[in-house]
Amino acid sequence: AGDMHNAMMSSLVYAIGSYWAGTKLQIVRDSFAKSRILMEKQNHLMGLAHQTPIERSMLILIGADETDLPGQPSFGEAIPYASMLICFQKVYMSFMFRKYEHMKASAEIYFGYNVNSWSLVYTQTAQAFHGGLAAYWVFRKTNDAKWAERASRAKFAIKKWADCNEWNFQNKLLLLEAEEAFCYNDIDSAKSLYEKAISSAREHRFINEEALAYELAGYFFMEFGQKDVSLNFFLQAHEKYHEWGAIAKANAVYEFTMTSMGASALGVQ
């Protein structure tokens, strides 16, 4: 019969790793489906608790119907790790769809967990990166030093990994540094760092993070009144999200650009 537990864990790690690596989302969707079949057959609830929050996020980014989303196994407070995974995905998805108030509320809860004592490295890195981006956004809005500290801790964690593995972490560190420079109105540094983050993500083939870097650069340039420049970044973000397979996210970027810039800026009559 083989080692079913290791087979399930290997399938799960492959699916989640593929998602964060920027693999085309239709391929990731298939990987999650195969992993789910294995775990449901074995009634492996902890594996499903680990997979389901990120699988739901992936399907929402694609644009799947609500009825197609898998149900989330509930452990209540019996397994705080499972609750943390759900909370992190709420932070992540609120950040991705620019729902600031929802993101901030979820982030308050998320940062209350002792994440590092539980997380496997392949999820811990994503949590540090996206948690740091969320913290910089809140800091920029509130000027509350506790959010700067949270962001700084996340950046420090990513820097340690980047020192050991430039391929996987250089672009992430550069984007966090760009957001930090944005927070402190260091315009010249931010411009350079956004460009470097985009180039690094492209070079290292993280299309998901290339799209994100383009998008965040767009918000930066818009904030400082450079609408023509920001338009180009938003259009590039839209293209890269679409290429990744995140159709709902690509549409959200397009709609935001239409609303903010006007149809004429996009050549729409």
C-alpha positions as CSV (number, residue, x, y, z in Angstrom):
1,A,0.0,0.0,0.0
2,G,3.0,2.3,0.5
3,D,3.4,5.2,2.9
4,M,0.1,7.0,2.5
5,H,0.9,9.7,5.0
6,N,4.1,10.8,3.2
7,A,2.3,10.6,-0.1
8,M,-0.3,13.0,1.2
9,M,2.2,15.4,2.7
10,S,4.3,15.4,-0.5
11,S,1.2,16.2,-2.5
12,L,0.2,18.9,-0.2
13,V,3.7,20.5,0.0
14,Y,4.0,20.4,-3.8
15,A,0.6,22.1,-4.3
16,I,1.2,24.9,-1.8
17,G,4.8,25.4,-2.9
18,S,3.6,25.7,-6.5
19,Y,1.1,28.3,-5.5
20,W,3.6,30.6,-3.8
21,A,6.2,30.0,-6.5
22,G,3.9,31.6,-9.1
23,T,3.1,28.5,-11.1
24,K,0.1,29.0,-13.5
25,L,-3.0,28.8,-11.4
26,Q,-4.8,26.2,-13.5
27,I,-1.9,23.9,-12.9
28,V,-2.0,24.7,-9.2
29,R,-5.7,24.1,-9.1
30,D,-5.2,20.6,-10.5
31,S,-2.4,19.9,-7.9
32,F,-4.7,20.9,-5.1
33,A,-7.5,18.7,-6.5
34,K,-5.2,15.7,-6.5
35,S,-4.0,16.4,-3.0
36,R,-7.6,16.8,-1.8
37,I,-8.7,13.5,-3.3
38,L,-5.9,11.7,-1.3
39,M,-6.7,13.5,2.0
40,E,-10.4,13.1,1.8
41,K,-10.1,9.4,1.0
42,Q,-7.9,9.0,4.1
43,N,-10.0,11.5,6.2
44,H,-6.8,13.5,6.9
45,L,-8.4,16.5,8.5
46,M,-5.2,18.2,9.6
47,G,-3.9,18.1,6.0
48,L,-7.2,19.5,4.8
49,A,-7.0,22.2,7.4
50,H,-3.6,23.2,6.1
51,Q,-4.6,23.1,2.4
52,T,-8.1,24.5,2.4
53,P,-7.5,28.2,3.3
54,I,-4.9,28.7,0.6
55,E,-6.9,26.5,-1.9
56,R,-9.9,28.8,-1.4
57,S,-7.8,31.9,-1.9
58,M,-6.4,30.4,-5.1
59,L,-9.9,29.7,-6.4
60,I,-11.1,33.2,-5.5
61,L,-8.2,34.7,-7.4
62,I,-9.0,32.6,-10.4
63,G,-12.6,33.8,-10.2
64,A,-14.3,30.6,-9.2
65,D,-17.9,30.7,-8.1
66,E,-18.6,30.7,-4.4
67,T,-20.3,27.3,-4.7
68,D,-17.1,25.8,-6.0
69,L,-15.1,26.7,-2.9
70,P,-14.3,23.8,-0.6
71,G,-15.6,23.9,2.9
72,Q,-13.1,24.7,5.7
73,P,-12.7,22.0,8.3
74,S,-13.4,23.5,11.8
75,F,-11.3,22.7,14.8
76,G,-12.5,25.7,16.8
77,E,-9.8,26.8,19.2
78,A,-8.6,23.2,19.8
79,I,-5.9,23.6,17.2
80,P,-4.7,27.2,17.1
81,Y,-2.4,26.5,14.1
82,A,-5.5,25.8,11.9
83,S,-7.1,29.1,13.1
84,M,-3.9,30.9,12.4
85,L,-3.8,29.6,8.8
86,I,-7.4,30.8,8.2
87,C,-6.6,34.2,9.7
88,F,-3.5,34.6,7.6
89,Q,-5.4,33.9,4.4
90,K,-7.9,36.6,5.4
91,V,-5.0,39.1,5.8
92,Y,-3.6,38.0,2.5
93,M,-6.8,38.1,0.5
94,S,-7.9,41.4,2.0
95,F,-4.5,42.8,1.0
96,M,-4.7,41.4,-2.5
97,F,-8.2,42.9,-3.1
98,R,-7.3,46.1,-1.3
99,K,-9.9,45.8,1.5
100,Y,-8.0,47.8,4.1
101,E,-10.3,47.7,7.1
102,H,-10.9,43.9,6.8
103,M,-7.1,43.4,6.4
104,K,-6.2,45.5,9.4
105,A,-8.8,43.8,11.6
106,S,-7.5,40.3,10.6
107,A,-3.9,41.4,10.9
108,E,-4.5,42.5,14.5
109,I,-5.5,38.9,15.2
110,Y,-2.9,37.3,13.1
111,F,0.0,39.1,14.7
112,G,-1.3,37.9,18.0
113,Y,-0.4,34.3,17.1
114,N,3.1,32.9,17.9
115,V,3.5,32.0,14.2
116,N,7.1,31.0,14.2
117,S,6.5,28.2,16.8
118,W,4.2,26.4,14.4
119,S,4.8,27.2,10.8
120,L,6.7,25.0,8.4
121,V,9.3,27.0,6.6
122,Y,7.5,27.0,3.2
123,T,4.5,28.7,4.7
124,Q,6.4,30.8,7.2
125,T,8.2,32.6,4.4
126,A,4.9,33.5,2.6
127,Q,3.5,34.7,5.9
128,A,6.5,36.9,6.7
129,F,6.4,38.4,3.2
130,H,2.7,39.2,3.0
131,G,2.4,39.9,6.7
132,G,5.2,42.5,6.3
133,L,3.5,44.1,3.2
134,A,0.2,44.3,5.2
135,A,2.0,45.9,8.2
136,Y,3.6,48.5,6.0
137,W,0.3,49.5,4.5
138,V,-1.3,49.9,8.0
139,F,1.7,51.8,9.2
140,R,1.4,54.2,6.2
141,K,-2.2,54.7,7.1
142,T,-2.0,55.0,10.9
143,N,1.6,56.1,11.6
144,D,1.4,53.6,14.6
145,A,4.9,52.5,15.5
146,K,3.7,49.0,16.4
147,W,3.0,48.3,12.7
148,A,6.4,49.6,11.7
149,E,7.9,47.2,14.2
150,R,5.9,44.3,12.8
151,A,6.9,45.2,9.3
152,S,10.5,45.5,10.3
153,R,10.5,42.1,11.9
154,A,9.1,40.6,8.7
155,K,11.7,42.3,6.6
156,F,14.5,41.1,8.8
157,A,13.2,37.5,8.5
158,I,13.1,37.8,4.7
159,K,16.6,39.3,4.7
160,K,18.0,36.4,6.6
161,W,16.5,34.0,4.0
162,A,17.7,36.3,1.1
163,D,21.3,36.1,2.4
164,C,21.1,32.3,2.0
165,N,18.9,32.1,-1.1
166,E,18.9,35.1,-3.4
167,W,16.8,33.4,-6.1
168,N,13.8,32.9,-3.9
169,F,13.9,35.9,-1.6
170,Q,15.8,38.8,-3.3
171,N,12.6,40.2,-5.0
172,K,10.6,39.9,-1.8
173,L,13.2,41.8,0.2
174,L,13.4,44.5,-2.4
175,L,9.6,45.0,-2.4
176,L,9.5,45.2,1.4
177,E,12.2,47.8,1.3
178,A,10.3,49.7,-1.4
179,E,7.2,49.8,0.8
180,E,9.3,50.9,3.7
181,A,10.7,53.7,1.7
182,F,7.2,54.7,0.6
183,C,6.2,54.8,4.3
184,Y,8.9,57.3,5.0
185,N,8.4,59.4,1.8
186,D,11.9,58.4,0.6
187,I,10.7,58.9,-3.0
188,D,14.0,58.3,-4.8
189,S,14.8,55.1,-2.9
190,A,11.3,53.8,-3.4
191,K,11.4,54.4,-7.1
192,S,14.6,52.5,-7.5
193,L,13.5,49.7,-5.2
194,Y,10.2,49.1,-6.9
195,E,12.0,48.8,-10.3
196,K,14.6,46.4,-8.8
197,A,11.8,44.3,-7.2
198,I,10.1,44.0,-10.5
199,S,13.3,43.1,-12.3
200,S,14.3,40.5,-9.7
201,A,10.8,38.9,-9.7
202,R,11.0,38.7,-13.5
203,E,14.5,37.3,-13.5
204,H,13.7,34.7,-10.9
205,R,10.3,33.8,-12.6
206,F,7.9,34.7,-9.8
207,I,5.2,36.1,-12.1
208,N,2.8,36.4,-9.1
209,E,5.2,38.7,-7.3
210,E,6.2,40.5,-10.4
211,A,2.5,41.4,-10.8
212,L,2.3,42.5,-7.2
213,A,5.4,44.6,-7.5
214,Y,3.9,46.4,-10.5
215,E,0.7,47.0,-8.7
216,L,2.3,48.3,-5.5
217,A,4.5,50.6,-7.6
218,G,1.3,51.9,-9.2
219,Y,-0.1,52.9,-5.9
220,F,3.1,54.6,-5.0
221,F,3.3,56.7,-8.1
222,M,-0.4,57.6,-7.8
223,E,0.1,58.8,-4.3
224,F,2.7,61.2,-5.5
225,G,0.7,62.5,-8.4
226,Q,2.4,60.7,-11.3
227,K,-0.7,59.3,-12.8
228,D,0.8,58.6,-16.2
229,V,3.5,56.6,-14.7
230,S,1.2,54.7,-12.3
231,L,-1.1,53.9,-15.2
232,N,1.7,52.0,-16.9
233,F,2.4,50.0,-13.8
234,F,-1.2,49.1,-13.3
235,L,-1.5,48.0,-16.9
236,Q,1.6,45.8,-16.4
237,A,0.1,44.4,-13.2
238,H,-3.1,43.6,-15.0
239,E,-1.2,41.8,-17.7
240,K,0.9,39.7,-15.3
241,Y,-2.0,38.7,-13.1
242,H,-3.9,37.6,-16.1
243,E,-0.8,35.6,-17.3
244,W,-0.6,34.0,-13.9
245,G,-4.2,33.0,-14.1
246,A,-5.6,35.3,-11.4
247,I,-8.4,36.5,-13.6
248,A,-10.5,37.9,-10.7
249,K,-7.5,39.8,-9.4
250,A,-6.6,41.1,-12.9
251,N,-10.2,42.3,-13.3
252,A,-10.1,44.1,-9.9
253,V,-6.9,45.9,-11.0
254,Y,-8.5,46.9,-14.3
255,E,-11.7,48.2,-12.5
256,F,-9.6,50.2,-10.0
257,T,-7.6,51.7,-12.8
258,M,-10.8,52.6,-14.7
259,T,-12.3,54.2,-11.6
260,S,-9.2,56.1,-10.7
261,M,-7.9,57.1,-14.1
262,G,-11.0,57.3,-16.2
263,A,-11.9,55.3,-19.2
264,S,-10.2,57.8,-21.6
265,A,-6.8,57.1,-19.9
266,L,-7.2,53.4,-21.0
267,G,-8.3,54.3,-24.5
268,V,-11.9,53.1,-23.8
269,Q,-14.6,55.0,-25.6
